[in-house]
């Protein structure tokens, strides 16, 4: 009975307004129009979910959501259709609002810090709508490409985690997803969505379904299409321990043992250990990846294996030194 309640309790609260969602008012995880997003929660100073150093986020409910970092070709389209190409200064901030759509080109990245301290990273070749970001529940739509999310737990006025409801909703054309505080990846391509959970828990439903939500926890993944959800155990992280920390030459060539079950491999490079300041990524069918835009200096890399269904596995991270010959 509890699970049944969990699957439908928001049915009368959410006003469903998008495409296939318009016909499915029993889906608790459907996107929330800005005028329907309400919550009694307050955002207090708390530890940032995505920070290894456990630094204080220091975000209060009066702080606006902002684009805090961008690299490459990034465009912000407002709700009225005005398009703004983000300037060349990567560390400049830009306020973002309900209904804004973020576009990233090839080898381009955008990082949005939401008003509650949550953070979403939009990698290359992606399109994301910030459906409702001014109050809880926050609602994001991944229209194309990928998004990596580090969601701050929702707390009540006493600083306790709220167990009822979701503070963060994410939708693709294939699925709806609810989060109370976690770190996860979502990708959408060719009417199929992929989910993998690095920390915490997410709950997912097919976009046009009244079925009971499926819970995914750490190291879980899912392949989501119109006919079904296929739950998958995400692949283990590649083993980088025996890999050299120092690279010399024209480019970085990352070699590591094959991951059983992997069809493809992915690497991202950043200037920082929290992978906020991303600047390059690449893919390969073999356990050998290349990075070609590095200058002399120290960098952080994150490597994952992708399975036969397209679900990205757990990340392996390493700090490297590159010395151009």
C-alpha positions in Angstrom: 0.0 0.0 0.0 2.9 2.3 0.8 4.5 1.8 -2.6 1.1 2.4 -4.3 0.8 5.7 -2.5 4.4 6.6 -3.4 3.6 6.1 -7.1 0.5 8.4 -7.2 0.5 10.8 -4.3 1.4 13.9 -6.4 -1.2 13.1 -9.0 -3.6 15.9 -8.0 -0.8 18.4 -7.3 1.2 18.5 -10.5 -0.2 20.4 -13.5 1.1 18.5 -16.5 1.8 20.6 -19.6 4.3 19.1 -21.9 3.8 16.8 -24.9 3.1 13.2 -23.8 2.9 14.4 -20.2 -0.4 16.2 -21.0 -2.2 12.9 -21.1 -0.7 11.4 -18.0 -1.8 13.1 -14.8 -1.1 10.1 -12.6 2.7 10.4 -13.0 4.2 11.9 -9.9 7.5 12.7 -11.5 6.2 14.7 -14.5 7.7 18.2 -15.0 6.3 21.0 -12.9 5.2 24.2 -14.6 6.7 27.3 -12.9 3.3 28.4 -11.4 2.7 25.0 -9.8 6.0 24.6 -8.0 5.5 25.1 -4.3 7.3 23.9 -1.1 7.5 24.8 2.5 11.1 23.8 2.6 13.8 26.4 3.2 17.4 26.1 2.0 19.9 26.3 4.7 23.7 26.5 4.6 24.9 22.9 4.1 27.6 20.7 2.6 27.7 20.7 -1.2 26.9 17.2 -2.5 29.5 17.4 -5.2 32.4 18.7 -3.2 35.2 16.3 -2.1 36.5 18.8 0.3 33.1 19.1 2.0 33.2 22.9 1.6 30.1 24.9 2.6 27.9 25.8 -0.3 26.6 28.9 1.5 23.5 29.1 -0.8 20.3 30.6 0.6 16.9 30.9 -1.0 17.6 34.5 -1.9 20.4 33.6 -4.2 19.5 33.3 -7.9 20.4 30.3 -10.0 23.3 31.1 -12.3 25.5 29.8 -15.0 28.8 29.7 -13.1 31.1 28.2 -15.8 31.1 27.7 -19.5 33.6 26.5 -22.1 33.3 26.5 -25.9 30.0 27.2 -27.7 27.3 27.8 -25.2 24.0 29.6 -25.9 21.2 30.6 -23.5 17.7 30.9 -25.0 15.2 32.8 -22.9 11.5 31.9 -22.6 10.6 34.6 -25.1 12.9 33.2 -27.7 15.9 35.6 -27.3 19.2 33.8 -27.8 22.4 34.9 -26.1 25.8 33.4 -26.9 27.7 33.3 -23.7 30.9 35.4 -23.8 34.5 34.2 -23.9 35.2 34.7 -20.2 34.7 31.2 -18.8 34.4 32.2 -15.2 31.9 35.0 -15.7 28.4 34.3 -14.2 25.1 34.7 -15.9 21.7 34.6 -14.1 19.3 32.0 -15.5 15.5 31.9 -15.2 12.5 29.6 -15.5 12.1 28.4 -19.1 15.6 29.2 -20.2 17.1 26.6 -22.6 20.9 25.9 -22.5 22.6 24.7 -25.7 26.1 23.3 -25.8 28.1 22.6 -28.9 30.8 20.1 -29.6 33.6 20.1 -26.9 31.5 22.6 -24.9 30.4 22.6 -21.3 28.0 24.6 -19.1 27.6 24.4 -15.3 24.5 25.8 -13.6 24.5 26.4 -9.8 20.9 26.3 -8.7 19.5 28.5 -5.9 19.4 25.6 -3.4 23.1 24.6 -3.9 22.4 21.8 -6.4 24.6 21.8 -9.5 24.0 20.5 -13.0 26.7 20.1 -15.6 25.7 20.1 -19.3 28.3 18.4 -21.4 28.9 18.6 -25.2 26.1 18.6 -27.8 23.2 18.9 -25.3 20.0 20.9 -24.9 18.5 21.4 -21.4 15.4 23.4 -20.4 15.4 24.9 -16.9 11.6 24.4 -16.5 11.2 25.6 -12.9 14.2 26.7 -10.9 13.0 29.4 -8.5 11.4 27.2 -5.9 11.0 23.6 -4.9 10.6 21.2 -6.5 13.2 22.3 -9.1 12.2 20.9 -12.5 14.7 20.3 -15.4 14.1 18.9 -18.9 16.8 17.1 -20.8 15.7 17.5 -24.4 18.8 16.2 -26.0 22.3 15.0 -25.0 23.4 14.6 -21.4 23.3 16.2 -18.0 25.2 15.3 -14.8 23.5 16.4 -11.6 24.6 16.8 -8.0 21.5 17.5 -6.0 21.5 19.0 -2.5 19.2 17.2 0.0 15.9 19.1 0.7 15.8 20.1 4.4 12.9 21.4 6.5 13.2 24.4 8.9 14.9 22.3 11.5 17.6 21.2 9.1 16.2 17.7 8.7 15.9 15.9 5.4 12.4 15.9 4.0 11.4 12.4 3.2 8.0 13.2 1.5 8.2 14.4 -2.1 11.0 15.2 -4.3 13.0 18.5 -4.3 14.4 17.9 -7.8 12.6 16.5 -10.9 14.3 15.7 -14.2 12.5 14.7 -17.4 13.4 13.5 -20.8 11.0 12.6 -23.7 11.3 8.9 -22.4 11.4 9.2 -18.6 10.5 11.2 -15.5 12.9 11.1 -12.5 12.6 12.3 -8.9 15.5 13.0 -6.5 15.8 13.9 -2.9 19.6 14.4 -2.9 22.1 12.4 -4.9 24.6 12.4 -7.8 23.6 10.9 -11.1 23.9 11.0 -14.9 21.1 11.0 -17.5 21.5 10.8 -21.3 18.8 11.0 -24.0 19.3 10.0 -27.7 17.0 8.6 -30.4 13.9 8.3 -28.1 15.9 6.3 -25.5 17.2 7.5 -22.1 20.0 6.2 -19.9 20.4 6.7 -16.2 23.3 5.8 -13.9 23.5 6.6 -10.2 26.9 7.4 -8.5 25.5 8.3 -5.0 22.2 8.3 -3.3 18.9 7.3 -4.8 16.7 8.3 -7.7 13.2 7.2 -8.6 12.1 6.8 -12.3 9.0 6.2 -14.4 8.5 6.1 -18.1 7.1 9.4 -19.4 3.7 8.1 -20.5 3.2 5.5 -17.8 1.2 5.2 -14.6 3.3 2.2 -13.5 4.9 2.1 -10.0 8.2 4.1 -9.9 11.4 2.2 -10.0 14.1 3.0 -7.4 17.7 3.1 -8.4 20.6 3.4 -5.8 24.4 3.6 -6.0 25.8 1.7 -9.0 22.4 1.1 -10.5 21.6 2.1 -14.1 18.6 1.9 -16.4 17.8 1.8 -20.1 14.5 3.5 -20.7 12.4 3.4 -23.9 8.7 3.8 -24.6 7.9 0.0 -24.2 9.9 -0.7 -21.0 12.5 0.1 -18.3 15.4 -2.2 -18.1 17.3 -2.0 -14.8 21.0 -2.6 -15.1 24.0 -2.9 -12.7 26.4 -0.2 -13.8 29.8 -1.3 -14.9 32.7 -0.9 -12.4 35.2 1.9 -12.7 38.2 1.3 -15.0 41.4 0.6 -13.1 43.8 3.5 -13.3 46.0 2.7 -10.3 48.9 1.4 -12.4 48.7 4.1 -15.0 51.4 6.7 -15.0 50.7 10.1 -13.5 53.0 11.9 -16.0 52.4 12.2 -19.7 54.8 13.7 -22.3 54.4 14.3 -26.0 51.9 15.9 -28.3 48.8 14.4 -26.5 47.7 12.4 -23.6 47.1 8.7 -24.3 45.3 7.0 -21.5 45.6 3.2 -21.5 44.0 0.8 -18.9 42.8 -2.8 -18.6 39.6 -3.6 -20.4 36.4 -3.5 -18.3 34.3 -6.7 -18.7 31.0 -5.9 -20.4 32.2 -2.6 -21.8 31.3 -1.5 -25.4 32.8 2.0 -25.2 34.9 4.2 -23.0 34.6 7.9 -22.1 37.1 10.4 -20.6 36.6 14.0 -19.4 39.3 16.4 -18.4 39.0 19.3 -16.0 41.2 21.8 -14.2 39.8 21.0 -10.8 39.1 17.9 -8.7 35.4 18.6 -8.5 35.1 18.5 -12.3 33.4 21.9 -12.5 36.0 23.4 -15.0 35.7 20.8 -17.8 37.3 21.6 -21.1 37.6 18.3 -23.1 36.1 14.9 -23.5 36.5 11.9 -25.9 35.2 8.4 -26.5 36.8 5.2 -27.8 35.7 1.6 -28.5 39.0 0.5 -27.0 40.4 1.0 -23.5 42.7 3.7 -24.8 41.5 7.3 -24.8 43.1 10.5 -26.1 43.2 14.1 -24.9 44.7 16.6 -27.3 44.1 20.2 -26.1 46.2 20.2 -22.9 48.9 22.8 -22.2 51.7 22.1 -19.7 50.3 21.5 -16.2 48.3 19.4 -13.8 44.8 18.2 -14.7 42.1 15.9 -13.4 40.6 13.1 -15.6 37.5 11.0 -15.1 37.2 7.7 -17.0 34.1 5.5 -17.4 33.1 2.4 -19.2 29.8 2.2 -21.2 27.9 -1.1 -21.5 26.1 -2.7 -24.4 22.9 -0.9 -23.5 24.5 2.5 -23.5 24.5 3.0 -19.7 27.6 4.8 -18.3 29.4 3.0 -15.4 31.1 4.2 -12.3 33.9 6.8 -12.7 37.6 6.4 -12.0 39.4 9.7 -11.3 43.1 10.6 -11.4 45.3 13.7 -11.3 47.9 13.8 -14.1 50.8 16.0 -15.2 51.1 16.8 -18.9 54.4 18.1 -20.3 54.3 19.0 -24.0 57.5 17.9 -25.7 
